[in-house]
Amino acid sequence: MVKNLLFRLTHLQNCTNDLVIASAAAEIARQPMTETVLLGIGFLI
């Protein structure tokens, strides 16, 4: 589950579609904020 989420987060780097970003943010909000998820978010910044 986390690997799939990280894959989608990485994929967002090449996407400027606000709807896709909002959808990913909503999915992140439903996930437990583990170190792995936070690390994945860190790569986007």
CORBELCOR-V583304 format. One record per residue. N is the residue number from 1. RES is the residue in one letter. PHI is phi as a letter, one per 30 degrees, with the letter a starting at -180 (none if undefined). Layout:
n: (N	N)
res: (RES	RES)
phi: (PHI	PHI)
This chain:
n: (1	2	3	4	5	6	7	8	9	10	11	12	13	14	15	16	17	18	19	20	21	22	23	24	25	26	27	28	29	30	31	32	33	34	35	36	37	38	39	40	41	42	43	44	45)
res: (M	V	K	N	L	L	F	R	L	T	H	L	Q	N	C	T	N	D	L	V	I	A	S	A	A	A	E	I	A	R	Q	P	M	T	E	T	V	L	L	G	I	G	F	L	I)
phi: (none	d	d	d	d	d	d	d	d	d	d	d	e	c	b	c	d	e	d	d	d	d	d	d	d	d	d	d	d	d	c	d	d	d	d	d	d	d	d	d	d	e	d	d	d)
